[in-house]
Amino acid sequence: MNNQDLQTLDQLIDQLISQNNQLKEQVLALKEQNQKLIDENETLQLEVLESEEKQKEFSSSLSGLLDKLQAQQVG
């Protein structure tokens, strides 16, 4: 291996190290983004559960009122 080959190899290694560092940064950024999306998803799922519970309560109350109205009409 001559001096020119060593210089070329050194340049290629530097490029690979640089690309590797960029990819590590991208992976870190994607992991952070993924965690934010997981957190947001969990929040939205909780909001849906709360909304479903409120809807059930409302439906139950409405059903009770309709029963009262029907009983009033029959009586």
C-alpha contacts under 8 A as a table, 3 or more apart, distances in Angstrom:
res1	aa1	res2	aa2	distance
1	M	5	D	6.04
1	M	6	L	6.98
2	N	5	D	5.37
2	N	6	L	6.46
3	N	6	L	5.10
3	N	7	Q	6.30
4	Q	7	Q	5.13
4	Q	8	T	6.22
5	D	8	T	5.09
5	D	9	L	6.05
6	L	9	L	5.00
6	L	10	D	6.00
7	Q	10	D	4.99
7	Q	11	Q	6.19
8	T	11	Q	5.11
8	T	12	L	6.20
9	L	12	L	5.08
9	L	13	I	6.12
10	D	13	I	5.13
10	D	14	D	6.21
11	Q	14	D	5.06
11	Q	15	Q	6.21
12	L	15	Q	5.03
12	L	16	L	6.16
13	I	16	L	5.02
13	I	17	I	6.13
14	D	17	I	5.12
14	D	18	S	6.14
15	Q	18	S	5.07
15	Q	19	Q	6.11
16	L	19	Q	5.07
16	L	20	N	5.97
17	I	20	N	5.01
17	I	21	N	6.18
18	S	21	N	5.17
18	S	22	Q	6.30
19	Q	22	Q	5.06
19	Q	23	L	6.14
20	N	23	L	5.06
20	N	24	K	6.15
21	N	24	K	5.03
21	N	25	E	6.31
22	Q	25	E	5.14
22	Q	26	Q	6.26
23	L	26	Q	4.94
23	L	27	V	6.07
24	K	27	V	5.07
24	K	28	L	6.19
25	E	28	L	5.10
25	E	29	A	6.18
26	Q	29	A	5.06
26	Q	30	L	6.07
27	V	30	L	5.07
27	V	31	K	6.08
28	L	31	K	5.08
28	L	32	E	6.26
29	A	32	E	5.13
29	A	33	Q	6.16
30	L	33	Q	4.95
30	L	34	N	5.92
31	K	34	N	4.97
31	K	35	Q	6.18
32	E	35	Q	5.17
32	E	36	K	6.29
33	Q	36	K	5.11
33	Q	37	L	6.23
34	N	37	L	5.09
34	N	38	I	6.13
35	Q	38	I	4.97
35	Q	39	D	6.15
36	K	39	D	5.11
36	K	40	E	6.11
37	L	40	E	4.95
37	L	41	N	5.95
38	I	41	N	5.04
38	I	42	E	6.22
39	D	42	E	5.16
39	D	43	T	6.26
40	E	43	T	5.06
40	E	44	L	6.18
41	N	44	L	5.09
41	N	45	Q	6.11
42	E	45	Q	5.06
42	E	46	L	6.26
43	T	46	L	5.17
43	T	47	E	6.24
44	L	47	E	4.96
44	L	48	V	6.18
45	Q	48	V	5.07
45	Q	49	L	6.29
46	L	49	L	5.07
46	L	50	E	6.17
47	E	50	E	5.07
47	E	51	S	6.04
48	V	51	S	4.98
48	V	52	E	6.07
49	L	52	E	5.09
49	L	53	E	6.19
50	E	53	E	5.08
50	E	54	K	6.23
51	S	54	K	5.10
51	S	55	Q	6.08
52	E	55	Q	4.97
52	E	56	K	6.17
53	E	56	K	5.09
53	E	57	E	6.26
54	K	57	E	5.04
54	K	58	F	6.09
55	Q	58	F	5.03
55	Q	59	S	5.99
56	K	59	S	5.01
56	K	60	S	6.05
57	E	60	S	5.08
57	E	61	S	6.16
58	F	61	S	5.09
58	F	62	L	6.03
59	S	62	L	5.06
59	S	63	S	5.99
60	S	63	S	5.05
60	S	64	G	6.19
61	S	64	G	5.07
61	S	65	L	6.30
62	L	65	L	5.06
62	L	66	L	6.17
63	S	66	L	5.07
63	S	67	D	6.15
64	G	67	D	5.06
64	G	68	K	6.29
65	L	68	K	5.05
65	L	69	L	6.28
66	L	69	L	5.02
66	L	70	Q	6.13
67	D	70	Q	5.08
67	D	71	A	6.06
68	K	71	A	5.08
68	K	72	Q	6.10
69	L	72	Q	5.03
69	L	73	Q	6.26
70	Q	73	Q	5.12
70	Q	74	V	6.24
71	A	74	V	5.16
71	A	75	G	6.02
72	Q	75	G	5.22
